[in-house]
């Protein structure tokens, strides 16, 4: 594997953030021997497409794909489609790159990057997929699976319980330690390509891949599931992706108690 990185993301109505996002992507890319940026664009109501075209003229490491198919009915389906497109590009063209990054292109990554912190974690070999705390706190409980909190927070009555749970853990964790989990994102994640290249994202609500014991532990922790006509179609697309990497490749997914952004 080569010390190169694919930086990927999906974009829709992100125009106001893209200048800073591109700047952050370039800074992150600069710490690798080489990098490329792949974005997947869905129809927007702002100047996102114009920003993408202008940036493509400036950076030959950048490419983007325009989704011309009919818009899928659920947000997680659309995002999963875009992330899977980026993964397929990596499989076909950049499978020798040691790392890839999935990065939100909205306000969650519209901060200054602590680039030395990322360099520090690249020097460590105790993770395969790594996410970080956020300056606003750990907001992304929907993508989180950490025992006994495994299933989607949106399928339990107390939606905020998972967020409270992970923030308590982060606050107690030494800054040099990593927090093991089964799934996490929080707006930014870096992956070792060989541990995730044969996996895919799925935004559908499904429980078939979650071991029964973990499912029971989640119910004991958070109460019975609340499944109805409004929440029985979607789940966070990251959950299946991370479980897939664990099942297939024994991937080590970790959360840093440090924020990558400031």
C-alpha positions as a Markdown table, in Angstrom:
| # | Residue | x | y | z |
|---|---|---|---|---|
| 1 | Unk | 0.0 | 0.0 | 0.0 |
| 2 | Unk | 1.1 | 3.5 | -0.7 |
| 3 | Unk | 0.9 | 6.5 | 1.6 |
| 4 | Unk | -1.8 | 8.1 | -0.4 |
| 5 | Unk | -5.3 | 9.2 | 0.5 |
| 6 | Unk | -8.7 | 9.5 | -1.3 |
| 7 | Unk | -10.8 | 12.2 | 0.3 |
| 8 | Unk | -14.5 | 11.6 | -0.4 |
| 9 | Unk | -17.8 | 13.2 | 0.3 |
| 10 | Unk | -21.4 | 13.8 | -0.8 |
| 11 | Unk | -22.7 | 17.3 | -1.6 |
| 12 | Unk | -26.1 | 18.9 | -1.8 |
| 13 | Unk | -26.8 | 22.5 | -1.0 |
| 14 | Unk | -23.4 | 22.9 | 0.5 |
| 15 | Unk | -22.2 | 26.0 | -1.5 |
| 16 | Unk | -21.7 | 28.3 | 1.4 |
| 17 | Unk | -19.3 | 25.9 | 3.1 |
| 18 | Unk | -17.3 | 24.6 | 0.1 |
| 19 | Unk | -14.5 | 27.2 | 0.0 |
| 20 | Unk | -13.5 | 26.2 | 3.6 |
| 21 | Unk | -14.1 | 22.5 | 2.9 |
| 22 | Unk | -11.8 | 22.5 | -0.1 |
| 23 | Unk | -9.2 | 24.4 | 1.8 |
| 24 | Unk | -9.4 | 21.7 | 4.6 |
| 25 | Unk | -9.2 | 18.9 | 2.1 |
| 26 | Unk | -6.1 | 20.4 | 0.5 |
| 27 | Unk | -4.4 | 20.8 | 3.9 |
| 28 | Unk | -5.3 | 17.2 | 4.9 |
| 29 | Unk | -4.1 | 15.9 | 1.5 |
| 30 | Unk | -0.8 | 17.7 | 1.9 |
| 31 | Unk | 0.3 | 15.3 | 4.7 |
| 32 | Unk | 0.2 | 12.3 | 2.4 |
| 33 | Unk | 2.6 | 11.5 | -0.5 |
| 34 | Unk | -0.4 | 12.2 | -2.8 |
| 35 | Unk | -4.1 | 12.6 | -2.6 |
| 36 | Unk | -7.2 | 12.9 | -4.7 |
| 37 | Unk | -10.7 | 14.3 | -3.9 |
| 38 | Unk | -13.9 | 12.6 | -5.1 |
| 39 | Unk | -17.3 | 14.2 | -4.5 |
| 40 | Unk | -20.8 | 13.0 | -5.4 |
| 41 | Unk | -23.2 | 15.8 | -6.2 |
| 42 | Unk | -27.0 | 15.7 | -5.9 |
| 43 | Unk | -29.3 | 18.4 | -7.4 |
| 44 | Unk | -29.1 | 21.6 | -5.3 |
| 45 | Unk | -30.9 | 24.9 | -4.9 |
| 46 | Unk | -27.8 | 27.0 | -4.4 |
| 47 | Unk | -24.4 | 27.5 | -6.1 |
| 48 | Unk | -23.0 | 24.2 | -5.1 |
| 49 | Unk | -22.5 | 23.0 | -8.7 |
| 50 | Unk | -20.9 | 26.3 | -9.7 |
| 51 | Unk | -18.5 | 26.0 | -6.8 |
| 52 | Unk | -17.6 | 22.4 | -7.9 |
| 53 | Unk | -16.9 | 23.4 | -11.5 |
| 54 | Unk | -14.8 | 26.4 | -10.5 |
| 55 | Unk | -12.7 | 24.3 | -8.1 |
| 56 | Unk | -12.3 | 21.5 | -10.7 |
| 57 | Unk | -10.6 | 24.1 | -12.9 |
| 58 | Unk | -8.1 | 24.9 | -10.1 |
| 59 | Unk | -7.2 | 21.5 | -8.8 |
| 60 | Unk | -6.4 | 18.6 | -11.1 |
| 61 | Unk | -6.6 | 16.2 | -8.1 |
| 62 | Unk | -10.4 | 16.9 | -7.9 |
| 63 | Unk | -13.2 | 15.1 | -9.6 |
| 64 | Unk | -16.9 | 15.0 | -9.0 |
| 65 | Unk | -19.9 | 13.0 | -10.3 |
| 66 | Unk | -23.3 | 14.4 | -10.9 |
| 67 | Unk | -26.2 | 12.1 | -10.0 |
| 68 | Unk | -28.6 | 12.2 | -13.0 |
| 69 | Unk | -30.9 | 9.5 | -11.8 |
| 70 | Unk | -34.2 | 10.0 | -10.1 |
| 71 | Unk | -33.9 | 11.4 | -6.5 |
| 72 | Unk | -34.3 | 8.5 | -4.0 |
| 73 | Unk | -37.1 | 9.0 | -1.5 |
| 74 | Unk | -35.0 | 9.0 | 1.7 |
| 75 | Unk | -32.0 | 11.0 | 2.7 |
| 76 | Unk | -29.9 | 8.0 | 4.0 |
| 77 | Unk | -30.6 | 6.2 | 0.7 |
| 78 | Unk | -29.3 | 9.2 | -1.3 |
| 79 | Unk | -26.2 | 9.5 | 0.9 |
| 80 | Unk | -25.5 | 5.8 | 0.8 |
| 81 | Unk | -25.7 | 5.9 | -3.0 |
| 82 | Unk | -23.1 | 8.7 | -3.1 |
| 83 | Unk | -20.7 | 7.2 | -0.6 |
| 84 | Unk | -20.9 | 3.8 | -2.4 |
| 85 | Unk | -20.1 | 5.6 | -5.7 |
| 86 | Unk | -17.0 | 7.0 | -4.1 |
| 87 | Unk | -16.0 | 3.6 | -2.8 |
| 88 | Unk | -16.4 | 2.1 | -6.2 |
| 89 | Unk | -14.1 | 4.7 | -7.6 |
| 90 | Unk | -11.5 | 3.7 | -5.0 |
| 91 | Unk | -12.0 | 0.0 | -5.8 |
| 92 | Unk | -11.5 | 0.6 | -9.5 |
| 93 | Unk | -8.8 | 3.3 | -9.6 |
| 94 | Unk | -7.1 | 3.8 | -6.2 |
| 95 | Unk | -7.1 | 0.5 | -4.4 |
| 96 | Unk | -3.4 | 0.9 | -3.7 |
| 97 | Unk | -4.0 | 4.1 | -1.7 |
| 98 | Unk | -3.5 | 3.2 | 2.0 |
| 99 | Unk | -6.2 | 5.5 | 3.3 |
| 100 | Unk | -9.5 | 7.1 | 2.4 |
| 101 | Unk | -11.6 | 9.7 | 4.2 |
| 102 | Unk | -15.3 | 10.2 | 4.3 |
| 103 | Unk | -16.0 | 13.8 | 5.2 |
| 104 | Unk | -19.2 | 15.9 | 5.5 |
| 105 | Unk | -19.1 | 19.0 | 3.3 |
| 106 | Unk | -21.4 | 21.2 | 5.4 |
| 107 | Unk | -21.0 | 23.1 | 8.6 |
| 108 | Unk | -19.7 | 20.1 | 10.6 |
| 109 | Unk | -16.3 | 20.3 | 8.9 |
| 110 | Unk | -16.3 | 24.1 | 8.3 |
| 111 | Unk | -13.7 | 24.6 | 11.0 |
| 112 | Unk | -9.9 | 24.9 | 11.1 |
| 113 | Unk | -8.1 | 21.5 | 11.0 |
| 114 | Unk | -5.7 | 20.5 | 13.7 |
| 115 | Unk | -3.4 | 18.9 | 11.1 |
| 116 | Unk | -0.7 | 17.9 | 13.6 |
| 117 | Unk | -3.3 | 15.9 | 15.5 |
| 118 | Unk | -4.1 | 13.9 | 12.4 |
| 119 | Unk | -0.4 | 13.4 | 11.7 |
| 120 | Unk | -0.1 | 12.0 | 15.2 |
| 121 | Unk | -2.8 | 9.4 | 14.7 |
| 122 | Unk | -1.4 | 8.4 | 11.4 |
| 123 | Unk | 1.7 | 7.4 | 13.2 |
| 124 | Unk | -0.3 | 5.0 | 15.4 |
| 125 | Unk | -1.3 | 1.5 | 14.5 |
| 126 | Unk | -4.1 | 0.9 | 17.0 |
| 127 | Unk | -7.1 | 1.7 | 14.7 |
| 128 | Unk | -8.5 | 0.9 | 11.2 |
| 129 | Unk | -11.3 | 3.4 | 11.2 |
| 130 | Unk | -11.0 | 6.6 | 13.2 |
| 131 | Unk | -13.4 | 9.3 | 14.1 |
| 132 | Unk | -13.1 | 12.3 | 16.4 |
| 133 | Unk | -14.9 | 14.4 | 19.0 |
| 134 | Unk | -16.3 | 17.6 | 17.6 |
| 135 | Unk | -16.0 | 21.2 | 18.9 |
| 136 | Unk | -19.8 | 21.3 | 19.3 |
| 137 | Unk | -19.7 | 18.0 | 21.3 |
| 138 | Unk | -20.5 | 14.5 | 20.1 |
| 139 | Unk | -23.6 | 15.3 | 18.1 |
| 140 | Unk | -23.8 | 12.2 | 15.8 |
| 141 | Unk | -25.5 | 9.6 | 18.0 |
| 142 | Unk | -27.4 | 8.3 | 15.0 |
| 143 | Unk | -24.2 | 6.8 | 13.5 |
| 144 | Unk | -23.0 | 5.5 | 16.9 |
| 145 | Unk | -23.0 | 1.9 | 17.9 |
| 146 | Unk | -21.1 | 1.3 | 21.2 |
| 147 | Unk | -22.2 | -1.4 | 23.6 |
| 148 | Unk | -24.8 | -1.5 | 25.0 |
| 149 | Unk | -26.0 | 1.3 | 22.7 |
| 150 | Unk | -26.1 | -0.5 | 19.3 |
| 151 | Unk | -29.2 | 0.3 | 17.3 |
| 152 | Unk | -30.4 | 3.6 | 15.9 |
| 153 | Unk | -31.2 | 6.2 | 18.5 |
| 154 | Unk | -34.2 | 7.2 | 16.3 |
| 155 | Unk | -35.8 | 3.9 | 17.0 |
| 156 | Unk | -36.1 | 4.4 | 20.8 |
| 157 | Unk | -38.2 | 6.8 | 22.8 |
| 158 | Unk | -35.3 | 8.7 | 24.4 |
| 159 | Unk | -33.5 | 9.9 | 21.3 |
| 160 | Unk | -30.9 | 11.8 | 23.3 |
| 161 | Unk | -29.7 | 9.0 | 25.5 |
| 162 | Unk | -27.0 | 7.8 | 23.2 |
| 163 | Unk | -25.6 | 11.3 | 22.9 |
| 164 | Unk | -25.4 | 11.7 | 26.7 |
| 165 | Unk | -23.9 | 8.2 | 26.9 |
| 166 | Unk | -21.0 | 8.8 | 24.5 |
| 167 | Unk | -20.2 | 12.3 | 25.8 |
| 168 | Unk | -19.8 | 11.0 | 29.3 |
| 169 | Unk | -17.4 | 8.3 | 28.0 |
| 170 | Unk | -15.4 | 10.9 | 26.0 |
| 171 | Unk | -15.2 | 13.2 | 29.0 |
| 172 | Unk | -13.7 | 10.4 | 31.1 |
| 173 | Unk | -11.3 | 9.1 | 28.5 |
| 174 | Unk | -7.6 | 10.2 | 28.6 |
| 175 | Unk | -6.7 | 12.2 | 25.6 |
| 176 | Unk | -4.1 | 9.7 | 24.5 |
| 177 | Unk | -6.5 | 6.8 | 24.5 |
| 178 | Unk | -9.0 | 5.6 | 21.9 |
| 179 | Unk | -12.6 | 4.5 | 22.5 |
| 180 | Unk | -13.5 | 1.2 | 20.8 |
| 181 | Unk | -16.9 | 1.1 | 19.2 |
| 182 | Unk | -18.8 | -0.7 | 16.5 |
| 183 | Unk | -19.8 | 2.4 | 14.5 |
| 184 | Unk | -19.1 | 6.1 | 14.6 |
| 185 | Unk | -18.8 | 9.0 | 12.2 |
| 186 | Unk | -19.4 | 12.5 | 13.7 |
| 187 | Unk | -18.8 | 14.3 | 10.4 |
| 188 | Unk | -15.3 | 12.9 | 9.6 |
| 189 | Unk | -13.7 | 9.5 | 9.5 |
| 190 | Unk | -10.4 | 8.1 | 8.1 |
| 191 | Unk | -10.1 | 4.5 | 7.1 |
| 192 | Unk | -7.3 | 2.0 | 6.2 |
| 193 | Unk | -8.5 | 1.0 | 2.7 |
| 194 | Unk | -7.8 | -2.7 | 2.9 |
| 195 | Unk | -10.1 | -3.1 | 5.9 |
| 196 | Unk | -13.1 | -1.4 | 4.3 |
| 197 | Unk | -12.7 | -1.7 | 0.5 |
| 198 | Unk | -15.0 | -4.7 | 0.2 |
| 199 | Unk | -17.8 | -3.1 | 2.3 |
| 200 | Unk | -20.7 | -0.8 | 1.4 |
| 201 | Unk | -23.1 | 1.7 | 2.9 |
| 202 | Unk | -26.8 | 0.9 | 3.4 |
| 203 | Unk | -29.3 | 3.5 | 4.6 |
| 204 | Unk | -32.2 | 1.1 | 5.0 |
| 205 | Unk | -33.6 | 0.2 | 8.4 |
| 206 | Unk | -32.6 | -3.4 | 9.0 |
| 207 | Unk | -31.7 | -5.4 | 12.0 |
| 208 | Unk | -30.7 | -8.7 | 10.4 |
| 209 | Unk | -26.9 | -8.1 | 10.7 |
| 210 | Unk | -27.0 | -7.2 | 14.4 |
| 211 | Unk | -26.3 | -10.2 | 16.7 |
| 212 | Unk | -29.2 | -11.0 | 18.9 |
| 213 | Unk | -27.2 | -10.6 | 22.2 |
| 214 | Unk | -26.3 | -7.0 | 21.2 |
| 215 | Unk | -29.9 | -6.3 | 20.3 |
| 216 | Unk | -31.1 | -7.5 | 23.7 |
| 217 | Unk | -28.5 | -5.5 | 25.5 |
| 218 | Unk | -29.7 | -2.4 | 23.7 |
| 219 | Unk | -33.3 | -2.9 | 24.7 |
| 220 | Unk | -32.2 | -3.4 | 28.4 |
| 221 | Unk | -30.3 | -0.2 | 28.2 |
| 222 | Unk | -32.7 | 2.0 | 26.2 |
| 223 | Unk | -36.1 | 0.4 | 26.5 |
| 224 | Unk | -38.2 | -1.2 | 23.8 |
| 225 | Unk | -37.8 | -0.1 | 20.3 |
| 226 | Unk | -40.3 | 2.4 | 18.8 |
| 227 | Unk | -40.9 | 1.3 | 15.2 |
| 228 | Unk | -43.6 | 3.1 | 13.2 |
| 229 | Unk | -44.5 | 4.2 | 9.7 |
| 230 | Unk | -42.2 | 7.3 | 9.9 |
| 231 | Unk | -39.0 | 5.6 | 11.1 |
| 232 | Unk | -39.2 | 2.0 | 9.7 |
| 233 | Unk | -37.5 | 2.8 | 6.4 |
| 234 | Unk | -34.2 | 4.6 | 7.3 |
| 235 | Unk | -31.1 | 4.0 | 9.4 |
| 236 | Unk | -27.8 | 5.8 | 9.4 |
| 237 | Unk | -25.8 | 4.6 | 6.4 |
| 238 | Unk | -22.6 | 4.3 | 8.4 |
| 239 | Unk | -23.9 | 1.6 | 10.7 |
| 240 | Unk | -24.0 | -1.2 | 8.2 |
| 241 | Unk | -20.8 | -0.1 | 6.6 |
| 242 | Unk | -18.9 | -0.4 | 9.9 |
| 243 | Unk | -20.5 | -3.7 | 10.9 |
| 244 | Unk | -19.6 | -5.1 | 7.5 |
| 245 | Unk | -15.9 | -4.2 | 8.0 |
| 246 | Unk | -15.9 | -5.8 | 11.5 |
| 247 | Unk | -17.6 | -9.0 | 10.3 |
| 248 | Unk | -15.5 | -9.4 | 7.1 |
| 249 | Unk | -12.1 | -7.9 | 8.1 |
| 250 | Unk | -12.1 | -7.6 | 11.9 |
| 251 | Unk | -11.7 | -3.9 | 11.5 |
| 252 | Unk | -10.9 | -1.8 | 14.6 |
| 253 | Unk | -13.2 | 1.2 | 14.7 |
| 254 | Unk | -12.2 | 3.9 | 17.3 |
| 255 | Unk | -13.2 | 7.3 | 18.5 |
| 256 | Unk | -10.6 | 9.9 | 19.5 |
| 257 | Unk | -11.6 | 12.0 | 22.5 |
| 258 | Unk | -9.8 | 14.9 | 20.8 |
| 259 | Unk | -11.5 | 17.1 | 18.3 |
| 260 | Unk | -9.9 | 17.3 | 14.8 |
| 261 | Unk | -11.4 | 20.7 | 14.3 |
| 262 | Unk | -11.1 | 23.9 | 16.3 |
